[in-house]
Amino acid sequence: MSNPPFFHEASGSVHFWVTIDGTLVGASIGKETLHYCYRSTAIDDQPLETYQLHAQELDAAVRRRVAGGSVEPVMLRDYDLHEAVGKGIE
């Protein structure tokens, strides 16, 4: 069983874990990245709520980063999220 995601006030990031090949991999994403990528027009968005609404996409981004050689803890950036959207568009 994985640990529940949580918002870490001091770092301004949501911390979460993704199971990859039976191992929990720690990851995080900043509240600014969540806001910019998912709720840029919102005024009162909550980082943990936004994370939960997009958890599957964020987990997939962590898996891509680990497959590409990233090691724990994985810090997701804007590029990690936009990369998936831009693939296949030419």
Secondary structure, 3 states (H helix, E strand, C coil): CCCCCEEECCCCEEEEEEEECCEEEEEEEEHHHHHHHHCCCCCCCCHHHHHHHCHHHHHHHHHHHHHCCCCCCEEECHHHHHHHHHCCCC
